Amino acid sequence: MSALKIKTGDTVKVIAGKDKDKEGKVLKVDVKNHKVLVEGINMVVKHAKPSAANQQGGIVNKEAFIDASNVMLLHNGKATRVGFKMDGDKKVRVAKATGEVIDK
């Protein structure tokens, strides 16, 4: 499997699914299953039992993972594909739309 082009902390735009055209920050990346957890995207309802951490229990709204292929990285406010390039001896991400280096 190729390297995942989305990292934790990136701002992404959803390009497919029920939350299409919404934007959010990546909270977690699951490289093995090729999925990302995005803030405020793919909200699901969970029924939680009362526990020590959650005394009340009840219905909880939380984010669920979304496939990484359904999001695009936002660079300078514009959705772009991501490529890789060698910058000296360091591998860096590059925005395909502009050719700019994303992470220094």
N, C-alpha and C positions, 0 to 999 in steps of 0.2 A: 504494500500500500504506500502511496506517495505521502509526503509530508503534509500535514494539515496547514492550510494557509491562513486560518483564523486563530488568534491567540486571545487569552484572557485579558480583558480590559479594552479590547478593540470595540469601536462603534460599528454596528452592522445594520443593513437594511434587509428586511425580509422580502424575497422576490417570488415566493410561492406559498400557497396555503391560505388558511383563514385569516391570518394576520398580515397579508400582503401589503407592502408599502409602509409598514410601521418600522420604526427605528428603535434601537436599544443598545445597551452595553452588554458585552459578553461576560457572564459571571463565572462560567465553568466550561471547560472543553473536555470531552470524552474522546480521546484519540482512537482508542480501540474500536469503538462503535461508530465513529465518524459523526458525532453529534455535538451540539453546542447548547448551552443554557443561556438564554437572553432575557435581560431584565424587562418584565412586563409583556413578554411575548409567549404565546401558547399557554395561557392561563387555564388551569384545570381545578376541579373541585375535589378535595380529599376529605374523607370523613375520619377524624382523629379520635382515638379512644383517650379518655383522661389518663394522664401519666404524671410523674413527678415534675417533668419539665412543663407540661401543659395541663394544669389542674382542671380547667374547664372542659377541654375536649371540644367536640362539635365539628362544624364544617369549616374547612380552611381552604382559601384560594391560594394557589402557588404556581410558579412557572414549571413547565415540563420541558424536557429536551426536544430540540428540533434538529432535523438532519442538516449537516453543514452545507450540503449542496443547495439548500433553500435560502441561504443568506449570502449577501455580498458585502465586502468591506467598504466602509465609507472613508474616503480620503479627500480632505478639503471640502467636505459636504457633498461629494459626488460618489456614487457607487462605482466601483472598479474591480476588475479581475486582478488577481495577484500572481506575480511571478517571482522567481528567485534569481539572484545574480551574485557573483563573487565580487566583493569589494576588498581588494587586497587578498588577505587570507581569511576574511570573514564572509559568511553567507548572509545576505540581507534580502528582505522582501522589497519588491518593486511594484508600483502601481502600473498596470498595463496601459491605462488610459493616458497617463502623462509621462511615464518613464521615470518618475521621481522615486527616490528611496523612501520607504515608509518608516522603518525603524533604523535609527542611527546606530 
